[in-house]
Amino acid sequence: MIKYDHNVLAEGVSQMQRVTQTIKDESDALMKAAQNSVENWETEASAIEYRNLSAKLNQQIDAASAILGSTAGGVQQSSDHIKQQDRQYAKRFAV
C-alpha cells in the first residue's frame, strides 16, 4: 500500500509561510523604528544605502512568500490528483 503524506507536506509549507510572515512583520517593525534615526544621519549616502538594502530585503521576503505560496498550491494540486487517481484505480479493483 502506498501512503502519501501530502498533509504533512502542506503543514510544513504552512509553517514556512508563517515564519516568513513573522520575518516580514519584524523587518517592517525594525524599518519603522529605524526610520527616525535614518532621517537624522549626517551623510545622505548612508541613508540611501540603508533604504536600498531595506528595499532589497523586502523584495527577497516577498519573493520567498510567493515561492511558498506556489509550493503550497502545488502540494494541494498534487494531493488532489493522487486522490483522484486512487479513486479511479480503486474502482477497477472493485469489479
Biopython code that builds the backbone (N, CA, C, O; Angstrom):
import numpy as np
from Bio.PDB.StructureBuilder import StructureBuilder

atoms = [
    (1, "MET", "N", (0.835, -1.179, 0.000)),
    (1, "MET", "CA", (0.000, 0.000, 0.000)),
    (1, "MET", "C", (0.886, 1.251, 0.000)),
    (1, "MET", "O", (1.859, 1.346, 0.749)),
    (2, "ILE", "N", (0.531, 2.175, -0.836)),
    (2, "ILE", "CA", (1.273, 3.428, -0.920)),
    (2, "ILE", "C", (0.578, 4.452, -0.033)),
    (2, "ILE", "O", (-0.639, 4.629, -0.092)),
    (3, "LYS", "N", (1.384, 5.125, 0.794)),
    (3, "LYS", "CA", (0.824, 6.151, 1.676)),
    (3, "LYS", "C", (1.431, 7.497, 1.300)),
    (3, "LYS", "O", (2.652, 7.653, 1.258)),
    (4, "TYR", "N", (0.582, 8.444, 1.035)),
    (4, "TYR", "CA", (1.015, 9.786, 0.658)),
    (4, "TYR", "C", (0.843, 10.712, 1.864)),
    (4, "TYR", "O", (-0.218, 10.751, 2.486)),
    (5, "ASP", "N", (1.891, 11.444, 2.176)),
    (5, "ASP", "CA", (1.846, 12.357, 3.317)),
    (5, "ASP", "C", (1.737, 13.812, 2.855)),
    (5, "ASP", "O", (2.508, 14.672, 3.280)),
    (6, "HIS", "N", (0.774, 14.066, 1.986)),
    (6, "HIS", "CA", (0.600, 15.427, 1.492)),
    (6, "HIS", "C", (0.172, 16.381, 2.607)),
    (6, "HIS", "O", (0.500, 17.567, 2.570)),
    (7, "ASN", "N", (-0.549, 15.874, 3.584)),
    (7, "ASN", "CA", (-0.943, 16.725, 4.710)),
    (7, "ASN", "C", (0.284, 17.196, 5.484)),
    (7, "ASN", "O", (0.342, 18.341, 5.934)),
    (8, "VAL", "N", (1.261, 16.308, 5.636)),
    (8, "VAL", "CA", (2.492, 16.678, 6.326)),
    (8, "VAL", "C", (3.253, 17.717, 5.518)),
    (8, "VAL", "O", (3.762, 18.693, 6.070)),
    (9, "LEU", "N", (3.331, 17.505, 4.200)),
    (9, "LEU", "CA", (3.981, 18.480, 3.331)),
    (9, "LEU", "C", (3.269, 19.829, 3.391)),
    (9, "LEU", "O", (3.912, 20.874, 3.491)),
    (10, "ALA", "N", (1.960, 19.799, 3.329)),
    (10, "ALA", "CA", (1.179, 21.040, 3.376)),
    (10, "ALA", "C", (1.401, 21.761, 4.696)),
    (10, "ALA", "O", (1.507, 22.988, 4.719)),
    (11, "GLU", "N", (1.471, 21.024, 5.790)),
    (11, "GLU", "CA", (1.716, 21.648, 7.091)),
    (11, "GLU", "C", (3.121, 22.246, 7.143)),
    (11, "GLU", "O", (3.318, 23.320, 7.712)),
    (12, "GLY", "N", (4.091, 21.560, 6.557)),
    (12, "GLY", "CA", (5.449, 22.104, 6.512)),
    (12, "GLY", "C", (5.506, 23.410, 5.742)),
    (12, "GLY", "O", (6.160, 24.361, 6.171)),
    (13, "VAL", "N", (4.826, 23.461, 4.611)),
    (13, "VAL", "CA", (4.773, 24.685, 3.814)),
    (13, "VAL", "C", (4.052, 25.775, 4.605)),
    (13, "VAL", "O", (4.474, 26.932, 4.600)),
    (14, "SER", "N", (2.983, 25.412, 5.273)),
    (14, "SER", "CA", (2.235, 26.379, 6.075)),
    (14, "SER", "C", (3.108, 26.965, 7.187)),
    (14, "SER", "O", (3.058, 28.166, 7.453)),
    (15, "GLN", "N", (3.892, 26.130, 7.821)),
    (15, "GLN", "CA", (4.800, 26.615, 8.862)),
    (15, "GLN", "C", (5.829, 27.574, 8.272)),
    (15, "GLN", "O", (6.131, 28.604, 8.874)),
    (16, "MET", "N", (6.369, 27.245, 7.103)),
    (16, "MET", "CA", (7.336, 28.132, 6.458)),
    (16, "MET", "C", (6.688, 29.463, 6.097)),
    (16, "MET", "O", (7.324, 30.512, 6.204)),
    (17, "GLN", "N", (5.426, 29.430, 5.669)),
    (17, "GLN", "CA", (4.726, 30.669, 5.352)),
    (17, "GLN", "C", (4.549, 31.526, 6.603)),
    (17, "GLN", "O", (4.707, 32.745, 6.545)),
    (18, "ARG", "N", (4.223, 30.899, 7.728)),
    (18, "ARG", "CA", (4.068, 31.647, 8.980)),
    (18, "ARG", "C", (5.387, 32.279, 9.412)),
    (18, "ARG", "O", (5.412, 33.430, 9.848)),
    (19, "VAL", "N", (6.480, 31.531, 9.292)),
    (19, "VAL", "CA", (7.795, 32.064, 9.659)),
    (19, "VAL", "C", (8.170, 33.221, 8.735)),
    (19, "VAL", "O", (8.688, 34.240, 9.191)),
    (20, "THR", "N", (7.912, 33.065, 7.455)),
    (20, "THR", "CA", (8.207, 34.139, 6.502)),
    (20, "THR", "C", (7.410, 35.384, 6.843)),
    (20, "THR", "O", (7.943, 36.492, 6.776)),
    (21, "GLN", "N", (6.150, 35.228, 7.206)),
    (21, "GLN", "CA", (5.329, 36.374, 7.575)),
    (21, "GLN", "C", (5.848, 37.023, 8.851)),
    (21, "GLN", "O", (5.850, 38.249, 8.968)),
    (22, "THR", "N", (6.286, 36.215, 9.803)),
    (22, "THR", "CA", (6.852, 36.751, 11.041)),
    (22, "THR", "C", (8.110, 37.566, 10.747)),
    (22, "THR", "O", (8.296, 38.650, 11.300)),
    (23, "ILE", "N", (8.966, 37.044, 9.878)),
    (23, "ILE", "CA", (10.181, 37.776, 9.490)),
    (23, "ILE", "C", (9.810, 39.092, 8.830)),
    (23, "ILE", "O", (10.411, 40.127, 9.116)),
    (24, "LYS", "N", (8.822, 39.054, 7.945)),
    (24, "LYS", "CA", (8.389, 40.283, 7.268)),
    (24, "LYS", "C", (7.855, 41.288, 8.274)),
    (24, "LYS", "O", (8.189, 42.471, 8.203)),
    (25, "ASP", "N", (7.029, 40.834, 9.210)),
    (25, "ASP", "CA", (6.468, 41.723, 10.223)),
    (25, "ASP", "C", (7.575, 42.353, 11.071)),
    (25, "ASP", "O", (7.548, 43.551, 11.352)),
    (26, "GLU", "N", (8.550, 41.530, 11.477)),
    (26, "GLU", "CA", (9.650, 42.044, 12.289)),
    (26, "GLU", "C", (10.523, 43.009, 11.492)),
    (26, "GLU", "O", (11.001, 44.009, 12.028)),
    (27, "SER", "N", (10.729, 42.706, 10.218)),
    (27, "SER", "CA", (11.503, 43.596, 9.354)),
    (27, "SER", "C", (10.796, 44.939, 9.203)),
    (27, "SER", "O", (11.429, 45.993, 9.281)),
    (28, "ASP", "N", (9.489, 44.899, 8.988)),
    (28, "ASP", "CA", (8.715, 46.143, 8.863)),
    (28, "ASP", "C", (8.786, 46.961, 10.147)),
    (28, "ASP", "O", (8.946, 48.181, 10.100)),
    (29, "ALA", "N", (8.668, 46.297, 11.287)),
    (29, "ALA", "CA", (8.735, 46.997, 12.571)),
    (29, "ALA", "C", (10.113, 47.615, 12.774)),
    (29, "ALA", "O", (10.225, 48.739, 13.262)),
    (30, "LEU", "N", (11.154, 46.888, 12.402)),
    (30, "LEU", "CA", (12.511, 47.403, 12.527)),
    (30, "LEU", "C", (12.714, 48.616, 11.620)),
    (30, "LEU", "O", (13.338, 49.598, 12.023)),
    (31, "MET", "N", (12.192, 48.548, 10.405)),
    (31, "MET", "CA", (12.317, 49.673, 9.484)),
    (31, "MET", "C", (11.622, 50.915, 10.041)),
    (31, "MET", "O", (12.154, 52.022, 9.959)),
    (32, "LYS", "N", (10.447, 50.725, 10.600)),
    (32, "LYS", "CA", (9.723, 51.856, 11.187)),
    (32, "LYS", "C", (10.489, 52.447, 12.369)),
    (32, "LYS", "O", (10.586, 53.665, 12.516)),
    (33, "ALA", "N", (11.029, 51.567, 13.206)),
    (33, "ALA", "CA", (11.777, 52.031, 14.374)),
    (33, "ALA", "C", (13.053, 52.760, 13.971)),
    (33, "ALA", "O", (13.456, 53.719, 14.628)),
    (34, "ALA", "N", (13.683, 52.310, 12.901)),
    (34, "ALA", "CA", (14.942, 52.907, 12.464)),
    (34, "ALA", "C", (14.740, 54.156, 11.615)),
    (34, "ALA", "O", (15.683, 54.915, 11.393)),
    (35, "GLN", "N", (13.532, 54.369, 11.145)),
    (35, "GLN", "CA", (13.282, 55.471, 10.213)),
    (35, "GLN", "C", (13.694, 56.830, 10.778)),
    (35, "GLN", "O", (14.298, 57.629, 10.062)),
    (36, "ASN", "N", (13.380, 57.112, 12.046)),
    (36, "ASN", "CA", (13.767, 58.385, 12.648)),
    (36, "ASN", "C", (15.278, 58.554, 12.668)),
    (36, "ASN", "O", (15.791, 59.636, 12.382)),
    (37, "SER", "N", (15.983, 57.497, 13.003)),
    (37, "SER", "CA", (17.446, 57.571, 13.027)),
    (37, "SER", "C", (18.003, 57.796, 11.634)),
    (37, "SER", "O", (18.937, 58.578, 11.460)),
    (38, "VAL", "N", (17.448, 57.128, 10.649)),
    (38, "VAL", "CA", (17.919, 57.261, 9.272)),
    (38, "VAL", "C", (17.763, 58.703, 8.803)),
    (38, "VAL", "O", (18.646, 59.241, 8.135)),
    (39, "GLU", "N", (16.658, 59.318, 9.147)),
    (39, "GLU", "CA", (16.410, 60.690, 8.713)),
    (39, "GLU", "C", (17.402, 61.660, 9.341)),
    (39, "GLU", "O", (17.632, 62.741, 8.800)),
    (40, "ASN", "N", (17.993, 61.292, 10.475)),
    (40, "ASN", "CA", (18.932, 62.181, 11.160)),
    (40, "ASN", "C", (20.402, 61.836, 10.893)),
    (40, "ASN", "O", (21.299, 62.454, 11.465)),
    (41, "TRP", "N", (20.645, 60.851, 10.026)),
    (41, "TRP", "CA", (22.041, 60.516, 9.729)),
    (41, "TRP", "C", (22.719, 61.700, 9.063)),
    (41, "TRP", "O", (22.118, 62.437, 8.281)),
    (42, "GLU", "N", (23.988, 61.855, 9.400)),
    (42, "GLU", "CA", (24.730, 63.003, 8.893)),
    (42, "GLU", "C", (25.026, 62.891, 7.401)),
    (42, "GLU", "O", (25.073, 63.903, 6.702)),
    (43, "THR", "N", (25.223, 61.694, 6.919)),
    (43, "THR", "CA", (25.538, 61.545, 5.490)),
    (43, "THR", "C", (24.341, 60.957, 4.761)),
    (43, "THR", "O", (23.771, 59.950, 5.181)),
    (44, "GLU", "N", (23.981, 61.583, 3.696)),
    (44, "GLU", "CA", (22.868, 61.116, 2.879)),
    (44, "GLU", "C", (23.191, 59.761, 2.239)),
    (44, "GLU", "O", (22.295, 58.945, 2.021)),
    (45, "ALA", "N", (24.460, 59.528, 1.941)),
    (45, "ALA", "CA", (24.867, 58.257, 1.311)),
    (45, "ALA", "C", (24.520, 57.073, 2.206)),
    (45, "ALA", "O", (24.072, 56.038, 1.713)),
    (46, "SER", "N", (24.719, 57.212, 3.509)),
    (46, "SER", "CA", (24.390, 56.122, 4.443)),
    (46, "SER", "C", (22.889, 55.867, 4.467)),
    (46, "SER", "O", (22.449, 54.717, 4.468)),
    (47, "ALA", "N", (22.112, 56.931, 4.485)),
    (47, "ALA", "CA", (20.656, 56.789, 4.494)),
    (47, "ALA", "C", (20.175, 56.126, 3.211)),
    (47, "ALA", "O", (19.292, 55.269, 3.243)),
    (48, "ILE", "N", (20.749, 56.520, 2.090)),
    (48, "ILE", "CA", (20.363, 55.921, 0.798)),
    (48, "ILE", "C", (20.721, 54.439, 0.779)),
    (48, "ILE", "O", (19.922, 53.611, 0.344)),
    (49, "GLU", "N", (21.903, 54.110, 1.243)),
    (49, "GLU", "CA", (22.323, 52.704, 1.274)),
    (49, "GLU", "C", (21.398, 51.885, 2.167)),
    (49, "GLU", "O", (21.021, 50.769, 1.810)),
    (50, "TYR", "N", (21.031, 52.430, 3.326)),
    (50, "TYR", "CA", (20.114, 51.740, 4.227)),
    (50, "TYR", "C", (18.774, 51.496, 3.537)),
    (50, "TYR", "O", (18.232, 50.391, 3.584)),
    (51, "ARG", "N", (18.255, 52.523, 2.904)),
    (51, "ARG", "CA", (16.961, 52.371, 2.217)),
    (51, "ARG", "C", (17.040, 51.347, 1.092)),
    (51, "ARG", "O", (16.112, 50.560, 0.901)),
    (52, "ASN", "N", (18.141, 51.352, 0.348)),
    (52, "ASN", "CA", (18.315, 50.379, -0.737)),
    (52, "ASN", "C", (18.366, 48.954, -0.198)),
    (52, "ASN", "O", (17.735, 48.050, -0.746)),
    (53, "LEU", "N", (19.124, 48.763, 0.882)),
    (53, "LEU", "CA", (19.215, 47.425, 1.467)),
    (53, "LEU", "C", (17.883, 46.984, 2.069)),
    (53, "LEU", "O", (17.521, 45.810, 1.984)),
    (54, "SER", "N", (17.160, 47.910, 2.669)),
    (54, "SER", "CA", (15.841, 47.592, 3.220)),
    (54, "SER", "C", (14.880, 47.171, 2.117)),
    (54, "SER", "O", (14.129, 46.207, 2.268)),
    (55, "ALA", "N", (14.910, 47.899, 1.012)),
    (55, "ALA", "CA", (14.038, 47.568, -0.118)),
    (55, "ALA", "C", (14.399, 46.192, -0.683)),
    (55, "ALA", "O", (13.517, 45.403, -1.020)),
    (56, "LYS", "N", (15.697, 45.912, -0.781)),
    (56, "LYS", "CA", (16.146, 44.607, -1.294)),
    (56, "LYS", "C", (15.692, 43.478, -0.371)),
    (56, "LYS", "O", (15.245, 42.431, -0.840)),
    (57, "LEU", "N", (15.806, 43.692, 0.946)),
    (57, "LEU", "CA", (15.349, 42.682, 1.911)),
    (57, "LEU", "C", (13.859, 42.420, 1.743)),
    (57, "LEU", "O", (13.428, 41.267, 1.723)),
    (58, "ASN", "N", (13.079, 43.475, 1.624)),
    (58, "ASN", "CA", (11.631, 43.296, 1.441)),
    (58, "ASN", "C", (11.311, 42.571, 0.144)),
    (58, "ASN", "O", (10.389, 41.756, 0.108)),
    (59, "GLN", "N", (12.047, 42.847, -0.913)),
    (59, "GLN", "CA", (11.831, 42.139, -2.183)),
    (59, "GLN", "C", (12.126, 40.651, -2.028)),
    (59, "GLN", "O", (11.397, 39.809, -2.553)),
    (60, "GLN", "N", (13.195, 40.333, -1.308)),
    (60, "GLN", "CA", (13.549, 38.923, -1.115)),
    (60, "GLN", "C", (12.515, 38.206, -0.248)),
    (60, "GLN", "O", (12.180, 37.050, -0.508)),
    (61, "ILE", "N", (12.018, 38.879, 0.767)),
    (61, "ILE", "CA", (10.973, 38.277, 1.612)),
    (61, "ILE", "C", (9.710, 38.062, 0.789)),
    (61, "ILE", "O", (9.077, 37.011, 0.897)),
    (62, "ASP", "N", (9.332, 39.040, -0.032)),
    (62, "ASP", "CA", (8.152, 38.886, -0.885)),
    (62, "ASP", "C", (8.335, 37.742, -1.884)),
    (62, "ASP", "O", (7.397, 36.991, -2.152)),
    (63, "ALA", "N", (9.552, 37.612, -2.435)),
    (63, "ALA", "CA", (9.825, 36.518, -3.371)),
    (63, "ALA", "C", (9.709, 35.163, -2.671)),
    (63, "ALA", "O", (9.152, 34.218, -3.229)),
    (64, "ALA", "N", (10.236, 35.073, -1.451)),
    (64, "ALA", "CA", (10.135, 33.818, -0.692)),
    (64, "ALA", "C", (8.679, 33.488, -0.397)),
    (64, "ALA", "O", (8.274, 32.328, -0.470)),
    (65, "SER", "N", (7.894, 34.504, -0.064)),
    (65, "SER", "CA", (6.468, 34.288, 0.190)),
    (65, "SER", "C", (5.761, 33.780, -1.062)),
    (65, "SER", "O", (4.913, 32.891, -0.986)),
    (66, "ALA", "N", (6.111, 34.342, -2.204)),
    (66, "ALA", "CA", (5.500, 33.908, -3.465)),
    (66, "ALA", "C", (5.864, 32.455, -3.779)),
    (66, "ALA", "O", (5.020, 31.676, -4.222)),
    (67, "ILE", "N", (7.121, 32.102, -3.545)),
    (67, "ILE", "CA", (7.560, 30.724, -3.792)),
    (67, "ILE", "C", (6.813, 29.763, -2.873)),
    (67, "ILE", "O", (6.367, 28.702, -3.310)),
    (68, "LEU", "N", (6.677, 30.128, -1.610)),
    (68, "LEU", "CA", (5.957, 29.266, -0.664)),
    (68, "LEU", "C", (4.481, 29.151, -1.038)),
    (68, "LEU", "O", (3.882, 28.084, -0.906)),
    (69, "GLY", "N", (3.905, 30.250, -1.502)),
    (69, "GLY", "CA", (2.512, 30.192, -1.953)),
    (69, "GLY", "C", (2.347, 29.249, -3.133)),
    (69, "GLY", "O", (1.396, 28.469, -3.194)),
    (70, "SER", "N", (3.275, 29.328, -4.061)),
    (70, "SER", "CA", (3.251, 28.431, -5.219)),
    (70, "SER", "C", (3.459, 26.980, -4.793)),
    (70, "SER", "O", (2.802, 26.073, -5.304)),
    (71, "THR", "N", (4.372, 26.773, -3.861)),
    (71, "THR", "CA", (4.629, 25.418, -3.355)),
    (71, "THR", "C", (3.394, 24.845, -2.679)),
    (71, "THR", "O", (3.049, 23.680, -2.881)),
    (72, "ALA", "N", (2.731, 25.668, -1.876)),
    (72, "ALA", "CA", (1.507, 25.209, -1.204)),
    (72, "ALA", "C", (0.456, 24.807, -2.226)),
    (72, "ALA", "O", (-0.211, 23.784, -2.069)),
    (73, "GLY", "N", (0.309, 25.607, -3.269)),
    (73, "GLY", "CA", (-0.647, 25.273, -4.328)),
    (73, "GLY", "C", (-0.271, 23.984, -5.042)),
    (73, "GLY", "O", (-1.138, 23.176, -5.373)),
    (74, "GLY", "N", (1.017, 23.795, -5.277)),
    (74, "GLY", "CA", (1.488, 22.577, -5.937)),
    (74, "GLY", "C", (1.260, 21.338, -5.095)),
    (74, "GLY", "O", (0.870, 20.293, -5.615)),
    (75, "VAL", "N", (1.501, 21.447, -3.803)),
    (75, "VAL", "CA", (1.268, 20.318, -2.896)),
    (75, "VAL", "C", (-0.213, 19.954, -2.896)),
    (75, "VAL", "O", (-0.563, 18.775, -2.957)),
    (76, "GLN", "N", (-1.075, 20.951, -2.828)),
    (76, "GLN", "CA", (-2.520, 20.694, -2.826)),
    (76, "GLN", "C", (-2.959, 20.074, -4.144)),
    (76, "GLN", "O", (-3.738, 19.121, -4.159)),
    (77, "GLN", "N", (-2.461, 20.615, -5.247)),
    (77, "GLN", "CA", (-2.832, 20.090, -6.565)),
    (77, "GLN", "C", (-2.358, 18.649, -6.720)),
    (77, "GLN", "O", (-3.086, 17.807, -7.245)),
    (78, "SER", "N", (-1.146, 18.366, -6.267)),
    (78, "SER", "CA", (-0.621, 17.004, -6.347)),
    (78, "SER", "C", (-1.438, 16.052, -5.481)),
    (78, "SER", "O", (-1.749, 14.934, -5.892)),
    (79, "SER", "N", (-1.777, 16.501, -4.296)),
    (79, "SER", "CA", (-2.589, 15.686, -3.396)),
    (79, "SER", "C", (-3.947, 15.372, -4.022)),
    (79, "SER", "O", (-4.400, 14.227, -3.994)),
    (80, "ASP", "N", (-4.587, 16.385, -4.581)),
    (80, "ASP", "CA", (-5.884, 16.190, -5.227)),
    (80, "ASP", "C", (-5.779, 15.218, -6.399)),
    (80, "ASP", "O", (-6.644, 14.362, -6.585)),
    (81, "HIS", "N", (-4.710, 15.355, -7.189)),
    (81, "HIS", "CA", (-4.512, 14.495, -8.362)),
    (81, "HIS", "C", (-4.319, 13.034, -7.938)),
    (81, "HIS", "O", (-4.903, 12.126, -8.530)),
    (82, "ILE", "N", (-3.511, 12.823, -6.928)),
    (82, "ILE", "CA", (-3.248, 11.450, -6.472)),
    (82, "ILE", "C", (-4.504, 10.835, -5.858)),
    (82, "ILE", "O", (-4.781, 9.654, -6.067)),
    (83, "LYS", "N", (-5.255, 11.618, -5.112)),
    (83, "LYS", "CA", (-6.511, 11.108, -4.549)),
    (83, "LYS", "C", (-7.470, 10.702, -5.659)),
    (83, "LYS", "O", (-8.142, 9.675, -5.563)),
    (84, "GLN", "N", (-7.531, 11.508, -6.709)),
    (84, "GLN", "CA", (-8.398, 11.189, -7.846)),
    (84, "GLN", "C", (-7.935, 9.897, -8.525)),
    (84, "GLN", "O", (-8.756, 9.049, -8.874)),
    (85, "GLN", "N", (-6.631, 9.751, -8.710)),
    (85, "GLN", "CA", (-6.112, 8.520, -9.314)),
    (85, "GLN", "C", (-6.406, 7.315, -8.433)),
    (85, "GLN", "O", (-6.783, 6.256, -8.936)),
    (86, "ASP", "N", (-6.238, 7.464, -7.136)),
    (86, "ASP", "CA", (-6.522, 6.362, -6.212)),
    (86, "ASP", "C", (-7.982, 5.916, -6.324)),
    (86, "ASP", "O", (-8.275, 4.720, -6.325)),
    (87, "ARG", "N", (-8.896, 6.891, -6.417)),
    (87, "ARG", "CA", (-10.319, 6.541, -6.558)),
    (87, "ARG", "C", (-10.567, 5.794, -7.872)),
    (87, "ARG", "O", (-11.329, 4.827, -7.909)),
    (88, "GLN", "N", (-9.921, 6.246, -8.945)),
    (88, "GLN", "CA", (-10.108, 5.583, -10.241)),
    (88, "GLN", "C", (-9.580, 4.154, -10.208)),
    (88, "GLN", "O", (-10.233, 3.242, -10.717)),
    (89, "TYR", "N", (-8.402, 3.948, -9.613)),
    (89, "TYR", "CA", (-7.836, 2.607, -9.542)),
    (89, "TYR", "C", (-8.641, 1.720, -8.606)),
    (89, "TYR", "O", (-8.773, 0.520, -8.848)),
    (90, "ALA", "N", (-9.176, 2.295, -7.548)),
    (90, "ALA", "CA", (-9.986, 1.524, -6.614)),
    (90, "ALA", "C", (-11.239, 0.983, -7.319)),
    (90, "ALA", "O", (-11.676, -0.132, -7.033)),
    (91, "LYS", "N", (-11.811, 1.762, -8.232)),
    (91, "LYS", "CA", (-12.998, 1.320, -8.975)),
    (91, "LYS", "C", (-12.654, 0.122, -9.856)),
    (91, "LYS", "O", (-13.490, -0.762, -10.046)),
    (92, "ARG", "N", (-11.445, 0.080, -10.393)),
    (92, "ARG", "CA", (-11.026, -1.048, -11.246)),
    (92, "ARG", "C", (-10.951, -2.340, -10.447)),
    (92, "ARG", "O", (-11.286, -3.408, -10.959)),
    (93, "PHE", "N", (-10.517, -2.249, -9.200)),
    (93, "PHE", "CA", (-10.395, -3.447, -8.360)),
    (93, "PHE", "C", (-11.716, -3.848, -7.745)),
    (93, "PHE", "O", (-11.852, -4.974, -7.266)),
    (94, "ALA", "N", (-12.681, -2.970, -7.746)),
    (94, "ALA", "CA", (-13.969, -3.254, -7.112)),
    (94, "ALA", "C", (-14.833, -4.162, -7.959)),
    (94, "ALA", "O", (-15.896, -4.587, -7.506)),
    (95, "VAL", "N", (-14.425, -4.467, -9.143)),
    (95, "VAL", "CA", (-15.219, -5.290, -10.058)),
    (95, "VAL", "C", (-15.444, -6.663, -9.547)),
    (95, "VAL", "O", (-16.096, -7.470, -10.211)),
]
sb = StructureBuilder()
sb.init_structure("model")
sb.init_model(0)
sb.init_chain("A")
sb.init_seg("    ")
for serial, (resi, resn, name, xyz) in enumerate(atoms, 1):
    if name == "N":
        sb.init_residue(resn, " ", resi, " ")
    sb.init_atom(name, np.array(xyz, "f"), 0.0, 1.0, " ", f" {name:<3s}", serial, name[0])
structure = sb.get_structure()
